[in-house]
Amino acid sequence: MLELVNINKGLEEYRNTEEDLLVDVREKNEYIGGHIPGAVNEPLSAINRTTLPKDRPLFLYCLRGTRSKKAAGILKKLGYGQVKNIGGITGYHGDLER
């Protein structure tokens, strides 16, 4: 069952955390089509080869929250200690960057 996560609450926490990264785990074509301003793209399909810094808090999102939940689990297994799934962009209320 998919855990319900409020992306807007997650973004508020992201904005109040220092030295963090907002990570869009959707595929590159989805990211290019519109993403939350400031987000970096690290597709789930390549997450096991990531070079994201391990010493920074990571806030992950995707379309609905399923892929970001899976990516968070993979990153934790890879030794990332500060990883948070903030849900899906479908619940985001704000401008998109293209």
TIMI-2910 file (N, C-alpha, C, CB; in pm, 1 decimal, decimal comma, always signed):
<rs>
+----------+----------+----------+----------+----------+----------+----------+----------+----------+----------+----------+----------+------+
!      n_x !      n_y !      n_z !     ca_x !     ca_y !     ca_z !      c_x !      c_y !      c_z !     cb_x !     cb_y !     cb_z ! resn !
+----------+----------+----------+----------+----------+----------+----------+----------+----------+----------+----------+----------+------+
!    +83,4 !   -118,0 !     +0,0 !     +0,0 !     +0,0 !     +0,0 !    +87,8 !   +124,3 !     +0,0 !    -94,8 !     -0,2 !   +120,8 !  Met !
!    +50,0 !   +223,9 !    -80,5 !   +126,8 !   +347,0 !    -91,7 !   +102,2 !   +436,1 !    +29,1 !    +91,2 !   +421,1 !   -220,9 !  Leu !
!   +210,3 !   +477,3 !    +92,8 !   +203,1 !   +568,4 !   +205,3 !   +168,4 !   +708,1 !   +152,3 !   +337,6 !   +569,5 !   +285,4 !  Glu !
!    +66,3 !   +771,2 !   +208,6 !    +28,1 !   +904,1 !   +164,1 !   +124,6 !  +1006,7 !   +222,1 !   -117,3 !   +936,4 !   +205,0 !  Leu !
!   +185,5 !  +1084,2 !   +133,7 !   +283,1 !  +1183,9 !   +173,5 !   +240,1 !  +1316,5 !   +112,6 !   +427,9 !  +1144,2 !   +128,8 !  Val !
!   +241,4 !  +1422,9 !   +189,4 !   +205,0 !  +1554,5 !   +140,3 !   +330,4 !  +1624,8 !    +90,7 !   +134,5 !  +1637,6 !   +250,4 !  Asn !
!   +344,3 !  +1636,5 !    -41,7 !   +464,2 !  +1696,1 !    -98,6 !   +483,6 !  +1839,6 !    -53,3 !   +458,5 !  +1690,5 !   -248,9 !  Ile !
!   +376,8 !  +1913,4 !    -33,3 !   +390,7 !  +2053,3 !     +7,3 !   +448,9 !  +2065,9 !   +148,0 !   +255,5 !  +2123,6 !     +0,6 !  Asn !
!   +411,8 !  +1973,8 !   +238,4 !   +473,0 !  +1970,9 !   +371,5 !   +620,4 !  +1930,9 !   +360,1 !   +396,9 !  +1872,6 !   +465,0 !  Lys !
!   +648,3 !  +1834,0 !   +274,0 !   +786,3 !  +1792,1 !   +252,1 !   +871,8 !  +1904,0 !   +195,5 !   +790,3 !  +1673,2 !   +159,4 !  Gly !
!   +814,3 !  +1982,3 !   +104,3 !   +888,1 !  +2095,0 !    +47,1 !   +913,9 !  +2203,0 !   +151,0 !   +811,9 !  +2153,8 !    -71,0 !  Leu !
!   +820,3 !  +2221,6 !   +241,7 !   +841,1 !  +2318,5 !   +349,9 !   +959,0 !  +2275,1 !   +436,3 !   +713,0 !  +2333,1 !   +436,5 !  Glu !
!   +964,9 !  +2146,0 !   +468,8 !  +1077,6 !  +2094,1 !   +547,0 !  +1207,3 !  +2109,8 !   +468,3 !  +1054,8 !  +1945,3 !   +584,4 !  Glu !
!  +1203,9 !  +2079,0 !   +338,6 !  +1321,4 !  +2095,8 !   +251,7 !  +1371,3 !  +2240,3 !   +256,3 !  +1287,4 !  +2055,6 !   +105,7 !  Tyr !
!  +1280,9 !  +2334,3 !   +245,4 !  +1318,5 !  +2476,4 !   +242,9 !  +1374,8 !  +2522,9 !   +376,5 !  +1198,2 !  +2562,0 !   +205,6 !  Arg !
!  +1343,7 !  +2451,3 !   +483,7 !  +1392,4 !  +2488,3 !   +616,6 !  +1512,2 !  +2405,0 !   +661,9 !  +1281,0 !  +2474,4 !   +717,2 !  Asn !
!  +1568,8 !  +2327,2 !   +570,8 !  +1683,8 !  +2243,1 !   +602,3 !  +1805,3 !  +2295,6 !   +526,0 !  +1655,8 !  +2093,4 !   +566,8 !  Thr !
!  +1916,2 !  +2309,1 !   +593,8 !  +2037,5 !  +2359,5 !   +529,8 !  +2114,4 !  +2247,6 !   +460,7 !  +2126,8 !  +2428,5 !   +632,5 !  Glu !
!  +2184,1 !  +2285,7 !   +355,1 !  +2274,8 !  +2194,0 !   +283,0 !  +2204,1 !  +2070,6 !   +228,6 !  +2387,2 !  +2150,1 !   +374,4 !  Glu !
!  +2078,7 !  +2084,7 !   +190,2 !  +2003,7 !  +1969,8 !   +141,3 !  +1990,1 !  +1972,8 !    -10,3 !  +1866,0 !  +1965,4 !   +205,9 !  Asp !
!  +1938,2 !  +1865,3 !    -64,7 !  +1912,9 !  +1855,1 !   -208,3 !  +1771,5 !  +1804,9 !   -231,7 !  +2015,7 !  +1761,5 !   -276,3 !  Leu !
!  +1705,9 !  +1866,2 !   -329,5 !  +1575,5 !  +1820,9 !   -374,9 !  +1600,2 !  +1736,3 !   -498,7 !  +1477,8 !  +1941,5 !   -404,4 !  Leu !
!  +1554,7 !  +1611,5 !   -496,2 !  +1587,5 !  +1516,1 !   -601,6 !  +1460,1 !  +1462,1 !   -666,8 !  +1671,9 !  +1400,4 !   -545,1 !  Val !
!  +1450,7 !  +1482,9 !   -798,0 !  +1340,6 !  +1431,0 !   -879,0 !  +1387,6 !  +1297,2 !   -934,9 !  +1298,8 !  +1531,9 !   -994,9 !  Asp !
!  +1321,8 !  +1188,3 !   -896,9 !  +1366,2 !  +1055,4 !   -939,3 !  +1290,5 !  +1004,0 !  -1062,1 !  +1350,0 !   +957,3 !   -825,2 !  Val !
!  +1213,8 !  +1092,7 !  -1126,7 !  +1147,2 !  +1053,4 !  -1251,4 !  +1250,7 !  +1045,8 !  -1362,9 !  +1033,5 !  +1153,6 !  -1288,6 !  Arg !
!  +1211,4 !   +986,6 !  -1474,0 !  +1302,3 !   +975,7 !  -1587,9 !  +1328,6 !  +1114,5 !  -1648,0 !  +1243,9 !   +880,0 !  -1695,2 !  Glu !
!  +1438,8 !  +1126,1 !  -1719,8 !  +1484,2 !  +1255,6 !  -1772,2 !  +1376,9 !  +1327,1 !  -1854,3 !  +1608,0 !  +1236,0 !  -1857,4 !  Lys !
!  +1304,2 !  +1254,2 !  -1939,9 !  +1201,1 !  +1318,3 !  -2022,2 !  +1089,4 !  +1377,1 !  -1935,8 !  +1142,4 !  +1217,5 !  -2122,1 !  Asn !
!  +1056,7 !  +1313,2 !  -1824,0 !   +955,6 !  +1365,4 !  -1732,9 !  +1007,3 !  +1491,4 !  -1662,9 !   +915,8 !  +1258,1 !  -1629,0 !  Glu !
!  +1132,4 !  +1485,1 !  -1620,0 !  +1197,0 !  +1597,8 !  -1551,8 !  +1200,8 !  +1720,2 !  -1642,8 !  +1340,1 !  +1559,8 !  -1507,4 !  Tyr !
!  +1241,7 !  +1700,2 !  -1768,6 !  +1249,7 !  +1809,9 !  -1864,8 !  +1111,5 !  +1869,8 !  -1891,0 !  +1312,1 !  +1761,1 !  -1996,4 !  Ile !
!  +1008,3 !  +1787,8 !  -1885,1 !   +872,4 !  +1833,7 !  -1907,8 !   +820,0 !  +1927,6 !  -1800,4 !   +782,4 !  +1717,0 !  -1918,3 !  Gly !
!   +883,7 !  +1930,8 !  -1686,3 !   +845,3 !  +2019,5 !  -1577,7 !   +880,4 !  +1961,2 !  -1442,9 !   +697,9 !  +2049,0 !  -1583,9 !  Gly !
!   +961,2 !  +2034,2 !  -1367,5 !  +1002,1 !  +1988,8 !  -1235,2 !   +996,2 !  +2104,8 !  -1136,0 !  +1144,1 !  +1928,6 !  -1239,8 !  His !
!  +1003,4 !  +2072,3 !  -1010,7 !  +1002,2 !  +2173,1 !   -905,1 !  +1133,4 !  +2250,8 !   -913,0 !   +982,9 !  +2107,7 !   -763,3 !  Ile !
!  +1125,9 !  +2383,5 !   -912,0 !  +1248,2 !  +2464,7 !   -921,0 !  +1352,4 !  +2424,5 !   -816,2 !  +1213,9 !  +2612,6 !   -904,9 !  Pro !
!  +1475,7 !  +2411,5 !   -862,0 !  +1586,3 !  +2374,7 !   -774,3 !  +1613,7 !  +2226,5 !   -764,8 !  +1560,5 !  +2426,1 !   -640,1 !  Gly !
!  +1525,2 !  +2145,1 !   -821,6 !  +1543,0 !  +1999,0 !   -813,5 !  +1649,7 !  +1952,0 !   -911,4 !  +1409,9 !  +1926,2 !   -841,9 !  Ala !
!  +1724,3 !  +1851,5 !   -869,1 !  +1817,6 !  +1782,9 !   -957,8 !  +1752,4 !  +1652,2 !  -1000,4 !  +1956,3 !  +1757,8 !   -888,0 !  Val !
!  +1792,7 !  +1601,9 !  -1115,8 !  +1733,6 !  +1478,5 !  -1167,9 !  +1827,0 !  +1361,4 !  -1145,1 !  +1701,5 !  +1492,3 !  -1317,2 !  Asn !
!  +1775,9 !  +1259,5 !  -1078,2 !  +1848,4 !  +1134,3 !  -1055,0 !  +1745,7 !  +1023,3 !  -1071,9 !  +1917,9 !  +1130,1 !   -910,9 !  Glu !
!  +1725,3 !   +976,3 !  -1197,0 !  +1620,0 !   +878,1 !  -1223,4 !  +1633,3 !   +750,3 !  -1140,8 !  +1619,9 !   +842,8 !  -1369,1 !  Pro !
!  +1520,3 !   +697,5 !  -1101,0 !  +1518,9 !   +571,5 !  -1027,2 !  +1595,2 !   +463,8 !  -1102,6 !  +1375,2 !   +526,1 !  -1001,5 !  Leu !
!  +1584,1 !   +463,1 !  -1235,0 !  +1650,9 !   +360,4 !  -1315,3 !  +1803,4 !   +364,3 !  -1302,6 !  +1612,3 !   +376,3 !  -1460,5 !  Ser !
!  +1858,8 !   +474,5 !  -1251,3 !  +2004,1 !   +486,6 !  -1236,6 !  +2045,0 !   +513,1 !  -1091,7 !  +2056,5 !   +598,2 !  -1326,2 !  Ala !
!  +1951,2 !   +503,4 !   -999,2 !  +1977,6 !   +543,4 !   -860,9 !  +2087,3 !   +459,8 !   -794,3 !  +1850,5 !   +533,1 !   -779,9 !  Ile !
!  +2102,8 !   +335,3 !   -834,6 !  +2207,0 !   +251,5 !   -772,5 !  +2347,7 !   +290,7 !   -816,9 !  +2182,6 !   +104,8 !   -805,8 !  Asn !
!  +2357,8 !   +380,4 !   -916,3 !  +2488,3 !   +430,1 !   -962,1 !  +2505,5 !   +578,8 !   -929,7 !  +2504,1 !   +407,2 !  -1113,9 !  Arg !
!  +2427,8 !   +628,0 !   -836,8 !  +2427,2 !   +770,5 !   -806,7 !  +2559,2 !   +820,5 !   -749,5 !  +2316,6 !   +801,0 !   -710,8 !  Thr !
!  +2583,3 !   +947,2 !   -772,4 !  +2699,5 !  +1013,8 !   -712,4 !  +2651,8 !  +1128,1 !   -621,6 !  +2796,1 !  +1068,0 !   -823,3 !  Thr !
!  +2525,3 !  +1121,9 !   -580,6 !  +2475,0 !  +1221,6 !   -487,2 !  +2557,3 !  +1217,8 !   -358,9 !  +2325,2 !  +1197,8 !   -456,8 !  Leu !
!  +2579,7 !  +1332,6 !   -295,9 !  +2659,9 !  +1333,8 !   -172,5 !  +2588,3 !  +1263,3 !    -58,0 !  +2692,7 !  +1477,6 !   -131,8 !  Pro !
!  +2663,4 !  +1181,7 !    +14,0 !  +2605,0 !  +1105,9 !   +124,6 !  +2591,2 !  +1188,9 !   +252,1 !  +2689,1 !   +983,6 !   +152,8 !  Lys !
!  +2657,0 !  +1303,2 !   +256,1 !  +2657,6 !  +1383,6 !   +378,0 !  +2553,6 !  +1495,3 !   +378,8 !  +2793,3 !  +1442,8 !   +397,8 !  Asp !
!  +2461,7 !  +1494,6 !   +282,2 !  +2359,3 !  +1597,7 !   +274,5 !  +2219,9 !  +1535,2 !   +281,2 !  +2375,4 !  +1679,9 !   +145,4 !  Arg !
!  +2125,4 !  +1603,2 !   +344,1 !  +1987,5 !  +1552,9 !   +344,6 !  +1931,5 !  +1553,1 !   +202,9 !  +1897,9 !  +1638,1 !   +438,0 !  Pro !
!  +1865,3 !  +1444,7 !   +164,6 !  +1805,0 !  +1431,9 !    +32,4 !  +1654,0 !  +1421,9 !    +46,0 !  +1861,0 !  +1308,9 !    -42,3 !  Leu !
!  +1583,4 !  +1506,0 !    -27,5 !  +1437,4 !  +1506,1 !    -30,5 !  +1395,2 !  +1458,4 !   -168,9 !  +1378,2 !  +1648,9 !     +2,2 !  Phe !
!  +1333,8 !  +1342,1 !   -176,4 !  +1301,4 !  +1277,8 !   -303,1 !  +1153,8 !  +1290,0 !   -338,2 !  +1340,8 !  +1132,4 !   -298,5 !  Leu !
!  +1128,1 !  +1311,0 !   -467,8 !   +990,8 !  +1307,7 !   -517,0 !   +987,8 !  +1246,7 !   -656,1 !   +929,2 !  +1449,1 !   -518,4 !  Tyr !
!   +868,0 !  +1206,3 !   -698,6 !   +846,1 !  +1153,0 !   -833,1 !   +708,9 !  +1200,6 !   -879,3 !   +856,1 !   +995,3 !   -835,9 !  Cys !
!   +635,9 !  +1120,5 !   -953,5 !   +504,3 !  +1160,9 !  -1000,2 !   +398,9 !  +1147,7 !   -889,6 !   +464,1 !  +1077,5 !  -1121,4 !  Leu !
!   +393,0 !  +1028,6 !   -829,0 !   +290,3 !  +1002,3 !   -727,2 !   +346,8 !   +959,4 !   -591,9 !   +196,6 !   +896,0 !   -776,8 !  Arg !
!   +475,8 !   +932,8 !   -584,0 !   +537,4 !   +892,9 !   -458,2 !   +586,8 !   +750,3 !   -454,7 !   +441,8 !   +912,4 !   -348,9 !  Gly !
!   +549,7 !   +669,6 !   -554,2 !   +589,8 !   +528,3 !   -555,6 !   +738,9 !   +512,8 !   -585,7 !   +507,4 !   +450,6 !   -659,2 !  Thr !
!   +785,7 !   +576,6 !   -691,0 !   +927,2 !   +564,7 !   -728,1 !  +1018,0 !   +630,5 !   -624,2 !   +951,5 !   +627,7 !   -865,9 !  Arg !
!   +974,3 !   +742,2 !   -567,8 !  +1058,7 !   +808,9 !   -467,9 !  +1068,8 !   +723,5 !   -340,7 !  +1002,1 !   +949,6 !   -434,0 !  Ser !
!   +962,7 !   +651,5 !   -308,1 !   +968,6 !   +560,5 !   -193,3 !  +1069,1 !   +448,8 !   -220,0 !   +828,8 !   +501,1 !   -163,2 !  Lys !
!  +1065,1 !   +393,5 !   -341,1 !  +1158,5 !   +287,3 !   -377,7 !  +1301,5 !   +340,8 !   -380,9 !  +1120,8 !   +226,7 !   -514,3 !  Lys !
!  +1321,2 !   +460,2 !   -438,1 !  +1454,2 !   +520,7 !   -445,0 !  +1509,7 !   +546,1 !   -305,0 !  +1449,4 !   +652,0 !   -524,6 !  Ala !
!  +1424,2 !   +591,3 !   -213,4 !  +1468,5 !   +616,0 !    -75,8 !  +1520,0 !   +487,3 !    -12,4 !  +1353,5 !   +674,7 !     +8,7 !  Ala !
!  +1449,4 !   +376,9 !    -34,6 !  +1493,5 !   +248,0 !    +18,9 !  +1628,1 !   +205,2 !    -37,6 !  +1390,1 !   +141,5 !    -10,3 !  Gly !
!  +1646,4 !   +223,0 !   -166,7 !  +1773,7 !   +186,9 !   -230,8 !  +1886,5 !   +273,1 !   -175,7 !  +1764,4 !   +202,8 !   -384,7 !  Ile !
!  +1862,7 !   +403,2 !   -165,9 !  +1967,4 !   +493,4 !   -116,4 !  +2005,5 !   +460,6 !    +27,4 !  +1921,2 !   +639,0 !   -126,0 !  Leu !
!  +1908,1 !   +426,0 !   +108,9 !  +1938,8 !   +388,1 !   +247,5 !  +2026,6 !   +263,4 !   +251,3 !  +1808,8 !   +363,8 !   +327,1 !  Lys !
!  +1998,6 !   +167,4 !   +163,8 !  +2081,6 !    +46,4 !   +156,2 !  +2222,6 !    +77,9 !   +107,5 !  +2016,9 !    -56,6 !    +63,4 !  Lys !
!  +2236,0 !   +185,0 !    +29,2 !  +2367,2 !   +227,5 !    -21,3 !  +2444,2 !   +312,5 !    +79,6 !  +2350,2 !   +305,5 !   -150,4 !  Leu !
!  +2385,4 !   +334,8 !   +196,5 !  +2454,7 !   +408,0 !   +301,5 !  +2417,5 !   +554,2 !   +316,1 !  +2597,4 !   +399,1 !   +278,4 !  Gly !
!  +2313,9 !   +596,5 !   +247,1 !  +2266,1 !   +733,7 !   +263,0 !  +2179,6 !   +739,3 !   +387,9 !  +2186,4 !   +781,8 !   +136,8 !  Tyr !
!  +2217,7 !   +822,1 !   +482,1 !  +2147,1 !   +825,4 !   +609,3 !  +2035,4 !   +926,8 !   +619,3 !  +2242,3 !   +851,1 !   +715,7 !  Gly !
!  +2039,5 !  +1030,9 !   +537,9 !  +1941,4 !  +1139,2 !   +547,6 !  +1858,9 !  +1146,0 !   +419,4 !  +2011,6 !  +1275,0 !   +574,3 !  Gln !
!  +1764,1 !  +1054,7 !   +405,6 !  +1682,9 !  +1043,5 !   +285,0 !  +1535,2 !  +1049,5 !   +324,2 !  +1714,9 !   +911,5 !   +207,8 !  Val !
!  +1460,1 !  +1133,5 !   +252,6 !  +1318,3 !  +1145,1 !   +283,0 !  +1237,6 !  +1145,9 !   +154,4 !  +1290,2 !  +1271,8 !   +364,9 !  Lys !
!  +1136,5 !  +1059,5 !   +149,4 !  +1041,1 !  +1057,7 !    +39,3 !   +935,6 !  +1163,6 !    +70,0 !   +976,3 !   +914,8 !    +20,1 !  Asn !
!   +923,9 !  +1265,3 !    -18,1 !   +823,3 !  +1369,3 !     +6,7 !   +702,5 !  +1355,9 !    -85,8 !   +885,6 !  +1507,3 !    -10,1 !  Ile !
!   +695,2 !  +1248,2 !   -161,8 !   +574,8 !  +1219,7 !   -238,2 !   +581,2 !  +1249,9 !   -386,1 !   +464,8 !  +1293,7 !   -181,5 !  Gly !
!   +466,4 !  +1288,8 !   -440,8 !   +454,2 !  +1306,3 !   -584,8 !   +423,9 !  +1448,2 !   -628,2 !   +348,9 !  +1217,3 !   -636,2 !  Gly !
!   +477,3 !  +1482,8 !   -743,0 !   +460,2 !  +1616,6 !   -798,7 !   +313,7 !  +1645,3 !   -833,5 !   +547,5 !  +1632,9 !   -922,8 !  Ile !
!   +232,9 !  +1541,5 !   -847,8 !    +91,4 !  +1563,3 !   -878,5 !    +21,5 !  +1641,8 !   -767,6 !    +20,7 !  +1429,3 !   -900,0 !  Thr !
!    +74,1 !  +1638,9 !   -646,7 !    +16,4 !  +1714,4 !   -536,0 !    +81,1 !  +1848,9 !   -512,8 !    +25,3 !  +1635,0 !   -412,0 !  Gly !
!   +175,1 !  +1885,5 !   -596,9 !   +250,0 !  +2010,8 !   -582,8 !   +168,6 !  +2129,3 !   -631,5 !   +382,0 !  +2003,4 !   -659,5 !  Tyr !
!   +169,6 !  +2235,5 !   -553,6 !    +98,2 !  +2357,8 !   -589,0 !   +201,4 !  +2469,6 !   -604,1 !    -10,3 !  +2394,3 !   -480,9 !  His !
!   +248,7 !  +2488,6 !   -724,1 !   +348,0 !  +2592,9 !   -747,9 !   +395,2 !  +2590,6 !   -891,1 !   +466,2 !  +2577,0 !   -654,1 !  Gly !
!   +486,4 !  +2679,8 !   -921,7 !   +541,2 !  +2688,7 !  -1056,4 !   +634,9 !  +2572,7 !  -1085,3 !   +614,2 !  +2820,8 !  -1075,6 !  Asp !
!   +642,6 !  +2538,5 !  -1212,8 !   +735,3 !  +2434,8 !  -1257,8 !   +845,6 !  +2499,3 !  -1339,8 !   +661,9 !  +2325,6 !  -1340,4 !  Leu !
!   +962,0 !  +2440,5 !  -1332,7 !  +1076,2 !  +2482,3 !  -1413,5 !  +1088,7 !  +2387,1 !  -1530,0 !  +1207,6 !  +2485,8 !  -1329,9 !  Glu !
!  +1116,5 !  +2441,5 !  -1647,4 !  +1133,1 !  +2357,5 !  -1765,7 !  +1266,4 !  +2383,5 !  -1828,5 !  +1021,7 !  +2381,5 !  -1866,8 !  Arg !
+----------+----------+----------+----------+----------+----------+----------+----------+----------+----------+----------+----------+------+
</rs>
